[in-house]
């Protein structure tokens, strides 16, 4: 897997995942919506930690800065 996710993109995903986790913890979202949002939050965290997003590679997007 080649890295295709930049630092800003990773931080945005982590913040979104933390916000969703907080919304679930404080019971702002419940039920099926909460499960769906938590699933997306887990995916966001996982892709942030491995610096690779399968959808980015599918669409040819690369936000990672090229090192020379």
Secondary structure, 3 states (H helix, E strand, C coil): CCCCCCHHHHHHHHHHHHHHHHHHHCCCCCHHHHHHHHHHHHHHHHHHHHCCCHHHHHHCCCCCCCCC
